[in-house]
Amino acid sequence: MKIALVVAPAFFKRCPLVGVAYLYSYLRSKGHEPCVFDLNIIMEVPYEGREDYWGDILFVRKFALNKSNLLESLADKILESGAEIIGFSVWVTTKYISLALARIIKQKDKNRLIVFGGPECSFSGQELIANDDVDIVVCGEGEETLSEIVELYGKYKKVGFCLGCLIKDNNNIIDCGTREEIKDLNSLPFPDFSGFTLDKYYLANNLPITFYRGCLRRCVFCNTVLTWRRFRSRTAENIYNEMKHKKHLYPGLEKFEVDDTALNLDLKMISRLCELIIGGGLRVSWGGSAIIDPDMVAGLLRKMAFAGCTSMAFGLESGSQRVIDKMKKAFKIEDAERVIRATYEAGINVEINIIIGFPNEGEREFRETIDFIERNKNYISFVSLPPSECWIGNQTYVNTNPREFNVELNSQGPHLWKTIDGLNTHEVRKNRIKIFNDLIGSFGLRFHNYATFVASEKEIDTI
């Protein structure tokens, strides 16, 4: 059976989505005929990847109205593939435009089965399945669930029940319950990128790779635990074999982008992977996000650098121990300072991520973050751009327990919350971001931003 896997705008087209590549590979291994439509590389959009725009239903409605002819043509392109099942990878920034495309597709052919999956479905599943144009919502891991949907639909031309799904049956919504997550990640076929037009991405010679699913940390501002309930790691041998396979398929491949919450969640596995890369003479470059782990000692870091690790983006978030503790980041500031310096001295580029305006961040805590960066500026290669304003939403722990953090939520948006005492507001956070950006420049540090397309404010009125 033919299945269309659709990535709607506005997902930042840094490189192809590894989750869609896993679905593509898994469906092919089961004898099906998937095809990929990453619409982000077909059409240019303003403010790509910006949640404050593409997560705003009014902005998307205006865009869809002004670009109705383009969306119609994209829907026709998807329908012409002959896919009976059309699956959308749904994120915060693709949610509303995916719904707009689903509506157009259903208007043209109501018999196509529309399936929504992806991270946003773990947070907004009930909202999405309530939409008239969505037939099934997959909550959680997608490979086995989507494959079963395809099998059932191929036999019966309907899906009455499937674990891991919300299913619409006439006017009734069926919650089919939770599907057990795949225990052995090594059992999955390697993600297949042959369905993507790789030279259309910003990092055309980079490919994403995953080491794990899930996370060992439980940071209160993060909702990874809702997407992946358990932490699972691939073996070093399995990852090494994928790297060799991809290097053979793509001789011009320059770097593997580790697309995980952190690449260093299993240091024993990382050490073994480095041994395999070095021992096998495999010339690869890799890097990605990282946690502050006090066991990241100088010897291991030098080993990682020798094995091709060129960059680590640490989720520092704050230079204040008081804020770090409230976030439940599970590290000490002195450990962060030591790990960052040791990483840089090992020859690995250090990037730091900062969250501005966490609920218990006052002027003193904000200053402590600035002071931390100033003390360590000679060991920091980049600061992520833009620094994140603390948003509270999508069923994070802070979102579901606001009183614990002295927070008053605002239904108008996850960025509009304030503390009950009125000392931490959206305007306060915006002002701190401006101060932060000015000071970072004065320290001689650079911001790291992959974007090559940035719309002007004027384009908002012409989209």
Secondary structure, DSSP 8 states (H G I E B T S, - for coil): -EEEEEE-S----SS--HHHHHHHHHHHHTT-EEEEEEGGGTS--TTTT-HHHHT-HHHHHHHHHHTHHHHHHHHHHHHHTT-SEEEEE--TTTHHHHHHHHHHHHHH-TTSEEEEESTTHHHHHHHHHTSTT--EEE-S--HHHHHHHHHHHHHHSS-S--TTEEEEETTEEEE-------S-GGGS-----TTS-GGGSTTTTEEEE-SEES-S---TT--HHHH-SS-EE--HHHHHHHHHHHHHH-TT--EEEE-SS-TTS-HHHHHHHHHHHHHTT----EEEEE---TT--HHHHHHHHHTTEEEEEEEEE-S-HHHHHHHT----HHHHHHHHHHHHHTT-EEEEEEEE--TT--HHHHHHHHHHHHHTGGG-SEEESS-EE----TT-HHHH-GGGGTEE--TT-TT--EETTSSS-HHHHHHHHHHHHHHHHHTT--EE---S----GGGGGT-
